[in-house]
Amino acid sequence: MNAPLIKLFTQPRQAWREIREREEQVPRQYLPHLVWLALIPVICLYIGTTQVGWSLAEGERVWLSNKSALQLCALLYVAMLIGTLIMGGFIRWMSRSFEARPTLNQCIGFATYTTTPFFMAGLAGLYPSRWLAILALGLAGLYSTLLLFVGISTFMRLPEGKAPLYAAAVWAVGLLVLVTILVSAILLWYNALMPEYVRDVEG
């Protein structure tokens, strides 16, 4: 799975063809792939928030306590897994209207590969910064959209004319699921678990 994963960022059309060909030759389980990919932002965020920290004011550095960082990362990890699985379920449900008959496993795989840029954007968590996070997530959103529209016809074996409408429906539902799941996880962490901060004032 590593070669197609790299090609998603260099030759997306070719990557989708290879992913589909491998799927037809040897059906794959995509859940383990999702489990490993989702660890990238979690590990990076934990390191960034506990070891690097961020600055809210000149001369002041802020970190999360190990306990709070673990809680945040655990919530985000579960949210990413649940969100991708839900997205896979919606993709399969909507496929009935577009003459596609993918399995649930295939739909989870498609959702995982399509959202790979978001997992890779988690590398920005190594250096917590509002503007870096916005830039990374913005670029990830654009590239995920490209992967969705480029790959849905190939992966789902759809007639070209039906692919754009199916992709648009998946994009709309995906955006709703992403925002709902992640915002709910962060609000739960902030309001119920009460984050603990470590502050250091220089000078």
C-alpha positions in Angstrom: 0.0 0.0 0.0 3.0 2.3 0.4 3.7 2.9 -3.3 0.1 4.0 -4.2 0.1 6.1 -1.0 3.2 8.0 -2.3 1.8 8.3 -5.8 -1.4 9.9 -4.5 0.8 13.0 -4.0 2.8 12.7 -7.2 0.6 10.9 -9.8 -2.9 10.7 -8.4 -4.6 9.3 -11.4 -2.1 6.5 -11.7 -2.3 5.9 -8.0 -6.1 5.4 -8.1 -5.7 3.0 -11.0 -3.1 0.9 -9.1 -5.2 0.9 -6.0 -8.2 -0.4 -7.9 -6.2 -3.0 -9.8 -4.7 -4.3 -6.5 -8.2 -4.4 -5.0 -9.5 -6.5 -7.9 -6.5 -8.9 -7.7 -6.4 -9.3 -3.9 -9.2 -7.7 -1.9 -7.7 -5.8 1.0 -8.8 -4.8 4.4 -8.5 -1.0 4.7 -9.2 -0.6 8.4 -5.6 -1.4 9.5 -4.4 1.2 7.0 -6.7 3.8 8.5 -5.6 2.8 12.1 -1.9 3.5 11.2 -2.5 6.6 9.2 -4.5 8.2 12.0 -1.6 7.8 14.3 0.4 10.4 12.4 -1.4 13.6 13.5 -2.0 12.1 17.0 1.7 11.5 17.7 2.8 14.8 16.1 0.2 16.8 18.1 1.3 15.1 21.4 4.9 15.9 20.8 4.1 19.5 19.7 1.8 20.4 22.6 4.0 18.8 25.3 7.5 19.4 24.1 7.4 22.4 21.8 4.5 24.5 23.0 3.2 27.7 21.6 3.4 31.4 22.4 0.3 33.4 23.2 2.1 36.6 24.2 5.6 37.9 24.0 7.9 36.2 26.5 5.4 33.5 27.4 5.4 29.9 26.4 2.5 27.5 26.9 2.4 23.7 26.9 -0.2 21.1 27.7 0.3 18.8 30.6 1.0 15.2 29.6 -2.5 14.1 30.9 -4.3 16.8 28.9 -2.3 16.1 25.8 -3.1 12.4 26.0 -6.8 13.1 26.5 -6.9 15.4 23.5 -4.9 13.0 21.3 -7.1 10.1 22.3 -10.3 12.0 21.5 -9.0 13.2 18.1 -7.8 9.7 17.3 -11.2 8.2 18.0 -12.9 11.1 16.2 -10.8 10.5 13.0 -11.5 6.8 13.0 -15.2 7.2 13.6 -15.5 10.1 11.1 -13.8 8.0 8.3 -15.9 5.0 9.1 -19.1 7.0 9.0 -17.9 8.6 5.7 -17.3 5.1 4.3 -20.8 4.2 5.3 -22.3 7.3 3.6 -20.3 6.6 0.4 -21.7 3.1 0.2 -25.2 4.3 0.9 -25.1 7.0 -1.7 -23.6 4.6 -4.3 -27.0 3.0 -4.9 -28.1 6.2 -6.7 -25.1 6.2 -9.0 -25.0 2.6 -10.4 -22.0 1.7 -8.2 -21.9 -1.4 -6.0 -18.9 -1.1 -3.8 -18.5 -3.1 -0.6 -18.4 -1.3 2.8 -14.7 -2.2 3.0 -14.0 -0.6 -0.4 -15.9 2.5 0.7 -13.8 2.8 3.9 -10.7 2.4 1.8 -11.8 5.1 -0.6 -12.6 7.4 2.3 -9.2 6.7 3.9 -7.2 7.3 0.7 -9.2 10.5 -0.1 -8.6 11.9 3.4 -4.9 11.0 3.5 -3.8 14.6 3.0 -5.5 15.5 6.3 -3.6 12.8 8.1 -0.3 14.0 6.5 -1.2 17.6 7.5 -1.0 16.4 11.1 2.8 16.7 10.7 2.2 20.4 11.3 1.2 19.5 14.9 4.9 19.1 15.7 5.1 22.9 15.8 1.8 24.2 17.2 0.9 27.4 15.4 -2.6 28.8 14.5 -1.5 30.0 11.0 0.5 26.9 10.2 -2.5 24.7 11.2 -4.8 26.8 9.0 -2.4 26.6 6.1 -1.8 22.8 6.5 -5.6 22.1 6.8 -6.5 24.4 3.9 -4.0 22.7 1.6 -5.1 19.3 2.8 -8.7 20.2 2.1 -7.9 21.3 -1.5 -5.9 18.2 -2.3 -8.4 15.9 -0.7 -11.0 17.4 -3.0 -8.8 16.8 -6.0 -8.3 13.2 -5.0 -12.0 12.7 -4.6 -13.0 14.1 -8.0 -10.0 12.4 -9.8 -10.4 9.0 -8.1 -14.1 8.3 -7.6 -14.8 7.3 -11.2 -11.8 4.9 -11.3 -12.2 3.4 -7.9 -16.0 3.0 -8.1 -16.0 2.0 -11.8 -18.5 4.7 -12.6 -19.5 6.1 -16.0 -17.8 9.5 -16.4 -21.0 11.4 -16.6 -22.1 10.2 -13.1 -18.8 10.7 -11.3 -19.0 14.5 -10.7 -22.4 14.4 -9.1 -21.4 11.5 -6.9 -18.2 13.2 -5.9 -20.0 16.5 -5.1 -22.4 14.6 -2.8 -19.6 12.8 -1.1 -17.7 16.1 -0.6 -20.8 17.8 1.0 -21.4 14.9 3.4 -17.7 14.6 4.1 -17.4 18.3 5.1 -20.4 18.0 7.4 -19.1 14.8 9.1 -15.5 16.3 9.5 -16.7 19.5 11.1 -19.3 17.8 13.3 -17.0 15.1 14.6 -13.9 17.2 15.2 -15.7 20.1 16.8 -17.6 17.7 19.1 -14.4 16.1 20.2 -12.7 19.4 20.9 -15.7 20.8 22.8 -15.8 17.6 24.9 -12.2 17.9 25.7 -12.3 21.6 26.5 -15.6 21.6 28.5 -15.7 18.2 30.1 -12.1 17.2 30.6 -10.8 20.7 31.5 -7.3 21.0 29.8 -4.3 21.7 32.1 -1.7 24.2 30.8 1.9 24.6 31.8 3.1 28.2 31.4 6.6 29.6 31.4 7.3 33.4 31.5 10.7 34.3 30.2 12.9 37.0 31.7 
